[in-house]
């Protein structure tokens, strides 16, 4: 069977019954590998709590950046708010909405690969994407911006391949629209959008020579601007566009410079990704396949006929362009993923769509290299498939089994909740504001208590190059107008950035490595000293009652 014949065979639609079985299988797989992240199994982590609280504020009629400040783009807050509308304002809602996003991302990847490489490799790709999106080396909780962005990232490739085939302005528009939606979740998800034009040119796709190319380019740009424009108009209409721009583009740069020092050169961030991050752990076992997946399209750019002969590929322009596009996107994603040089594990989730396409390409090349394998070759290929299954599925399945074992195989219990959240619920009413001084906003979300100030965690108040005396004074005024019933000071366990409110605890915190180069918070310290009294300490958190 030639490559061209196989591609044509799989371009028809599926009947209803096979689609149902595909969907059921993917739902089961996504559910199994997601059990390790169920709220009854793990505690809620910092980022998830921050995003969830902002979604909670939106659900109650507030606005991001104005009523709940954070430095992420608005996509994650509004999908959290949507989850709360659909499933209730709790952690189970976050788990369900992210699981739904992973399912649809895997299903769309299946759709794409089925049309390019056939049914078998479509299964491999979809299961790989679903499993690796739940790899415990990449994600330790739900509600990450990078995981939500997987669906629009895959949609960029799917719509792009449709555009290669049909070349209509509508598909070009969807490419741009999907890229814009991905951007609204995470700025670093732009690899595919940046790589599509170079891929078309390097693969010598007929689009490049078509006189309508400028019309298609305009449609793609319009698609991207439309998704960004809708978000921008909404923010502008609500009077928070300036706040959003400052929070999502200016503040992160200032904060990262304060945390990490001067920006590192690009080569240093890439080297850190390749040597000091989770990438070698997650992608290292797949390296042989990735090298093949990168080599073939890159080699085809300079020697198309030689590659076609060597790997027995009758490579139509559309499939060849998708392969080149995935290769370039993967390399661009490697650069963008760690642009801040923080190397957090979840940053590298954005690599998964292009990695999955390259994996499918490499398996297709291996299959064509051995069209009629001998007995020894069949054994080697069987070993390869066994190894690949372990490389992709072992970590998420092991993580699921281990975490379920820790909870005695019971995932039906209530969501695990911070002890401090239980304390807040027991000692306040739902209408009482509660200030968490630190970075554990999950307490506000889990207790369903609003913060008296927009800065529900302390980072925007401590960076000396950004925080102004006016901002701190305005925060104190907000606390005076809407005094908190309780203050929960979690700074002793929240790292070395936000100093404790109490002088003695602050001295102790400095001795353990706490930073002294923070903004002048004297007004905040003085207000707490005059208006609040220490009650008790729980899990190293100081609790104050005010009023």
NORUR-V826143 format. One record per residue. N is the residue number from 1. RES is the residue in three letters. OMEGA is omega in degrees with one decimal (* if undefined). Layout:
N | RES | OMEGA
N | RES | OMEGA
This chain:
1 | UNK | -179.0
2 | UNK | 179.3
3 | UNK | -176.0
4 | UNK | -179.8
5 | UNK | -177.7
6 | UNK | 179.2
7 | UNK | 180.0
8 | UNK | -178.3
9 | UNK | -172.8
10 | UNK | -179.1
11 | UNK | 176.3
12 | UNK | 178.5
13 | UNK | 177.8
14 | UNK | 172.5
15 | UNK | -172.1
16 | UNK | -174.6
17 | UNK | 176.6
18 | UNK | 178.7
19 | UNK | 179.6
20 | UNK | -179.3
21 | UNK | 175.7
22 | UNK | -178.2
23 | UNK | -179.6
24 | UNK | -179.3
25 | UNK | -179.4
26 | UNK | 176.9
27 | UNK | -179.4
28 | UNK | -179.8
29 | UNK | -179.7
30 | UNK | 178.8
31 | UNK | -177.4
32 | UNK | -176.5
33 | UNK | 177.4
34 | UNK | -179.1
35 | UNK | 179.5
36 | UNK | -177.7
37 | UNK | -179.6
38 | UNK | -179.0
39 | UNK | 177.2
40 | UNK | -175.7
41 | UNK | -175.3
42 | UNK | 172.9
43 | UNK | 175.2
44 | UNK | -177.7
45 | UNK | -167.5
46 | UNK | -175.2
47 | UNK | 179.1
48 | UNK | 179.7
49 | UNK | 179.1
50 | UNK | -179.0
51 | UNK | -177.7
52 | UNK | 178.8
53 | UNK | 179.1
54 | UNK | 174.6
55 | UNK | 177.1
56 | UNK | 178.4
57 | UNK | 177.5
58 | UNK | 179.5
59 | UNK | -179.0
60 | UNK | 175.3
61 | UNK | 179.1
62 | UNK | -177.5
63 | UNK | 173.9
64 | UNK | 177.0
65 | UNK | 178.5
66 | UNK | -178.4
67 | UNK | 176.9
68 | UNK | -173.4
69 | UNK | 169.4
70 | UNK | -173.1
71 | UNK | 176.9
72 | UNK | 174.6
73 | UNK | -166.2
74 | UNK | -174.8
75 | UNK | -175.1
76 | UNK | -178.5
77 | UNK | -176.0
78 | UNK | 174.0
79 | UNK | 173.0
80 | UNK | 178.0
81 | UNK | 176.7
82 | UNK | 178.4
83 | UNK | -179.0
84 | UNK | 176.0
85 | UNK | -175.6
86 | UNK | -168.7
87 | UNK | -178.7
88 | UNK | -176.0
89 | UNK | -178.5
90 | UNK | -176.7
91 | UNK | 177.6
92 | UNK | 178.3
93 | UNK | 178.8
94 | UNK | 178.9
95 | UNK | -178.5
96 | UNK | -175.7
97 | UNK | 178.7
98 | UNK | 177.2
99 | UNK | 177.1
100 | UNK | 179.1
101 | UNK | 179.3
102 | UNK | 178.5
103 | UNK | -177.0
104 | UNK | 174.8
105 | UNK | 178.4
106 | UNK | -179.5
107 | UNK | 178.5
108 | UNK | 175.1
109 | UNK | 175.7
110 | UNK | -179.9
111 | UNK | -178.5
112 | UNK | -175.8
113 | UNK | 176.6
114 | UNK | -179.4
115 | UNK | -177.1
116 | UNK | -171.7
117 | UNK | 178.8
118 | UNK | -171.5
119 | UNK | -175.6
120 | UNK | -179.0
121 | UNK | 172.9
122 | UNK | 175.5
123 | UNK | -179.4
124 | UNK | -178.2
125 | UNK | -178.5
126 | UNK | 179.8
127 | UNK | 177.4
128 | UNK | -179.1
129 | UNK | -179.0
130 | UNK | -177.0
131 | UNK | -176.5
132 | UNK | 174.1
133 | UNK | 176.8
134 | UNK | 177.3
135 | UNK | -176.7
136 | UNK | 174.1
137 | UNK | -178.8
138 | UNK | -175.4
139 | UNK | 179.7
140 | UNK | -178.4
141 | UNK | 172.0
142 | UNK | 175.6
143 | UNK | 174.0
144 | UNK | -179.9
145 | UNK | -176.8
146 | UNK | 180.0
147 | UNK | 176.1
148 | UNK | -177.3
149 | UNK | -178.6
150 | UNK | -177.5
151 | UNK | 176.8
152 | UNK | 175.1
153 | UNK | 177.9
154 | UNK | 179.0
155 | UNK | 176.5
156 | UNK | 179.8
157 | UNK | -178.2
158 | UNK | 178.8
159 | UNK | 177.8
160 | UNK | 178.5
161 | UNK | 175.4
162 | UNK | 177.0
163 | UNK | 177.2
164 | UNK | -175.6
165 | UNK | -169.5
166 | UNK | 173.1
167 | UNK | 174.9
168 | UNK | -179.5
169 | UNK | -178.9
170 | UNK | 179.4
171 | UNK | 174.8
172 | UNK | 178.3
173 | UNK | -179.0
174 | UNK | 175.6
175 | UNK | 179.9
176 | UNK | 178.9
177 | UNK | -179.4
178 | UNK | 178.5
179 | UNK | 178.2
180 | UNK | 177.9
181 | UNK | 177.2
182 | UNK | 179.6
183 | UNK | -178.8
184 | UNK | 172.9
185 | UNK | -175.5
186 | UNK | -177.2
187 | UNK | -173.3
188 | UNK | -178.4
189 | UNK | -171.0
190 | UNK | -176.8
191 | UNK | -178.2
192 | UNK | 179.9
193 | UNK | 179.9
194 | UNK | -172.6
195 | UNK | -170.0
196 | UNK | -179.0
197 | UNK | 173.5
198 | UNK | 179.5
199 | UNK | 178.2
200 | UNK | -178.7
201 | UNK | -176.3
202 | UNK | 178.9
203 | UNK | 179.0
204 | UNK | 177.2
205 | UNK | -179.4
206 | UNK | 178.5
207 | UNK | -174.9
208 | UNK | -179.1
209 | UNK | -177.6
210 | UNK | -179.9
211 | UNK | 179.2
212 | UNK | -173.5
213 | UNK | -178.4
214 | UNK | 175.6
215 | UNK | 179.3
216 | UNK | 177.3
217 | UNK | 178.6
218 | UNK | 179.1
219 | UNK | 178.7
220 | UNK | 178.8
221 | UNK | 178.5
222 | UNK | 177.3
223 | UNK | 178.3
224 | UNK | -179.8
225 | UNK | -178.5
226 | UNK | 179.4
227 | UNK | 177.4
228 | UNK | -178.8
229 | UNK | 177.8
230 | UNK | 178.0
231 | UNK | -179.4
232 | UNK | 179.0
233 | UNK | 178.5
234 | UNK | -179.9
235 | UNK | 179.3
236 | UNK | -179.1
237 | UNK | 179.8
238 | UNK | 174.5
239 | UNK | -176.4
240 | UNK | -178.4
241 | UNK | 179.1
242 | UNK | 178.9
243 | UNK | -178.9
244 | UNK | 180.0
245 | UNK | 179.9
246 | UNK | -176.4
247 | UNK | -171.1
248 | UNK | -177.5
249 | UNK | -176.0
250 | UNK | -176.8
251 | UNK | 179.4
252 | UNK | -179.9
253 | UNK | 179.2
254 | UNK | -178.9
255 | UNK | -178.5
256 | UNK | 177.2
257 | UNK | 178.1
258 | UNK | -178.1
259 | UNK | -169.2
260 | UNK | -175.8
261 | UNK | -178.0
262 | UNK | 179.7
263 | UNK | 178.7
264 | UNK | 174.9
265 | UNK | -176.5
266 | UNK | -177.1
267 | UNK | -179.3
268 | UNK | 178.8
269 | UNK | 177.9
270 | UNK | 178.6
271 | UNK | 176.1
272 | UNK | 177.4
273 | UNK | -174.8
274 | UNK | -172.8
275 | UNK | -171.2
276 | UNK | -177.9
277 | UNK | 177.4
278 | UNK | -178.0
279 | UNK | 177.0
280 | UNK | -179.6
281 | UNK | -174.9
282 | UNK | -175.4
283 | UNK | -178.9
284 | UNK | 177.9
285 | UNK | 179.7
286 | UNK | -173.8
287 | UNK | 178.8
288 | UNK | 179.4
289 | UNK | 179.4
290 | UNK | 179.5
291 | UNK | 176.3
292 | UNK | -179.6
293 | UNK | 176.4
294 | UNK | -175.0
295 | UNK | -173.0
296 | UNK | 179.4
297 | UNK | 179.3
298 | UNK | 177.7
299 | UNK | -178.7
300 | UNK | 179.2
301 | UNK | -176.6
302 | UNK | -177.2
303 | UNK | -174.2
304 | UNK | -176.9
305 | UNK | -179.4
306 | UNK | 178.9
307 | UNK | 180.0
308 | UNK | -179.7
309 | UNK | -176.1
310 | UNK | -175.6
311 | UNK | 174.8
312 | UNK | -179.8
313 | UNK | 164.6
314 | UNK | -161.5
315 | UNK | 175.7
316 | UNK | -174.4
317 | UNK | -176.4
318 | UNK | -179.9
319 | UNK | 178.6
320 | UNK | -179.1
321 | UNK | 177.0
322 | UNK | -180.0
323 | UNK | 178.1
324 | UNK | -179.9
325 | UNK | 179.4
326 | UNK | -179.9
327 | UNK | 179.7
328 | UNK | -179.6
329 | UNK | -179.7
330 | UNK | 180.0
331 | UNK | 177.1
332 | UNK | 178.3
333 | UNK | 177.0
334 | UNK | 179.2
335 | UNK | -173.7
336 | UNK | -169.6
337 | UNK | -175.9
338 | UNK | -174.7
339 | UNK | 179.3
340 | UNK | -179.8
341 | UNK | 176.8
342 | UNK | 174.2
343 | UNK | 174.1
344 | UNK | -172.5
345 | UNK | -174.5
346 | UNK | 176.5
347 | UNK | -169.3
348 | UNK | 173.1
349 | UNK | -177.6
350 | UNK | 178.8
351 | UNK | -166.5
352 | UNK | -179.8
353 | UNK | 179.7
354 | UNK | 177.4
355 | UNK | -178.4
356 | UNK | 178.6
357 | UNK | 178.4
358 | UNK | 176.6
359 | UNK | 178.5
360 | UNK | 178.0
361 | UNK | -177.5
362 | UNK | 178.8
363 | UNK | 176.1
364 | UNK | 177.9
365 | UNK | 179.3
366 | UNK | 179.4
367 | UNK | -178.1
368 | UNK | 177.0
369 | UNK | 179.7
370 | UNK | -176.2
371 | UNK | -179.9
372 | UNK | -171.0
373 | UNK | 173.1
374 | UNK | -179.2
375 | UNK | 179.1
376 | UNK | 179.1
377 | UNK | 177.7
378 | UNK | 176.7
379 | UNK | 178.4
380 | UNK | 178.9
381 | UNK | 176.5
382 | UNK | 175.9
383 | UNK | 178.3
384 | UNK | -179.7
385 | UNK | 177.1
386 | UNK | 178.7
387 | UNK | -179.1
388 | UNK | 178.2
389 | UNK | 177.6
390 | UNK | -177.2
391 | UNK | -176.2
392 | UNK | -168.4
393 | UNK | -171.9
394 | UNK | -175.2
395 | UNK | 179.6
396 | UNK | 178.6
397 | UNK | 178.1
398 | UNK | 177.3
399 | UNK | 178.5
400 | UNK | -178.4
401 | UNK | -178.1
402 | UNK | -177.7
403 | UNK | 175.6
404 | UNK | 176.2
405 | UNK | -179.4
406 | UNK | -179.5
407 | UNK | 177.8
408 | UNK | 173.7
409 | UNK | -178.8
410 | UNK | 177.9
411 | UNK | -174.8
412 | UNK | -177.8
413 | UNK | 178.4
414 | UNK | 177.5
415 | UNK | 177.4
416 | UNK | -172.7
417 | UNK | 178.1
418 | UNK | 177.7
419 | UNK | -179.3
420 | UNK | 176.1
421 | UNK | 176.8
422 | UNK | 179.1
423 | UNK | -179.4
424 | UNK | 179.5
425 | UNK | -176.5
426 | UNK | -171.9
427 | UNK | 176.4
428 | UNK | 172.0
429 | UNK | 179.8
430 | UNK | -179.3
431 | UNK | -176.8
432 | UNK | 172.8
433 | UNK | -179.8
434 | UNK | 178.9
435 | UNK | 171.8
436 | UNK | 178.7
437 | UNK | -174.9
438 | UNK | -179.7
439 | UNK | -177.0
440 | UNK | -178.9
441 | UNK | 177.4
442 | UNK | 178.2
443 | UNK | 176.9
444 | UNK | -177.9
445 | UNK | -176.0
446 | UNK | 179.4
447 | UNK | -177.6
448 | UNK | 176.2
449 | UNK | -179.0
450 | UNK | 174.4
451 | UNK | 179.1
452 | UNK | -178.1
453 | UNK | 178.5
454 | UNK | -175.3
455 | UNK | -174.3
456 | UNK | 165.1
457 | UNK | -161.4
458 | UNK | -172.5
459 | UNK | -178.2
460 | UNK | -178.0
461 | UNK | -170.6
462 | UNK | -173.9
463 | UNK | -172.1
464 | UNK | -178.4
465 | UNK | -177.7
466 | UNK | -176.2
467 | UNK | -179.6
468 | UNK | 174.5
469 | UNK | 179.4
470 | UNK | 179.6
471 | UNK | 179.1
472 | UNK | 178.3
473 | UNK | 179.0
474 | UNK | 177.5
475 | UNK | 178.2
476 | UNK | 176.8
477 | UNK | 177.4
478 | UNK | 179.2
479 | UNK | 178.2
480 | UNK | -179.4
481 | UNK | -177.0
482 | UNK | -171.5
483 | UNK | 178.7
484 | UNK | 174.5
485 | UNK | 177.0
486 | UNK | 166.6
487 | UNK | 177.5
488 | UNK | -178.1
489 | UNK | -177.1
490 | UNK | -170.7
491 | UNK | -178.9
492 | UNK | 178.7
493 | UNK | -176.7
494 | UNK | 176.1
495 | UNK | -170.6
496 | UNK | -172.9
497 | UNK | -176.0
498 | UNK | -176.1
499 | UNK | 177.4
500 | UNK | -178.3
501 | UNK | -176.5
502 | UNK | -175.4
503 | UNK | -178.3
504 | UNK | 177.4
505 | UNK | 178.4
506 | UNK | 178.2
507 | UNK | 177.6
508 | UNK | 179.7
509 | UNK | 177.0
510 | UNK | -179.0
511 | UNK | 179.3
512 | UNK | 175.2
513 | UNK | 178.3
514 | UNK | -176.2
515 | UNK | 176.5
516 | UNK | -175.3
517 | UNK | 177.5
518 | UNK | 178.0
519 | UNK | -178.8
520 | UNK | -177.1
521 | UNK | -175.8
522 | UNK | -179.3
523 | UNK | 178.2
524 | UNK | 179.8
525 | UNK | -176.4
526 | UNK | -179.1
527 | UNK | 179.8
528 | UNK | -179.0
529 | UNK | -177.2
530 | UNK | -170.6
531 | UNK | -171.1
532 | UNK | 177.2
533 | UNK | 179.8
534 | UNK | -179.1
535 | UNK | -178.4
536 | UNK | 178.1
537 | UNK | 178.0
538 | UNK | 179.1
539 | UNK | 179.6
540 | UNK | 176.5
541 | UNK | 177.4
542 | UNK | -178.5
543 | UNK | 179.7
544 | UNK | 171.8
545 | UNK | -174.6
546 | UNK | 176.4
547 | UNK | *
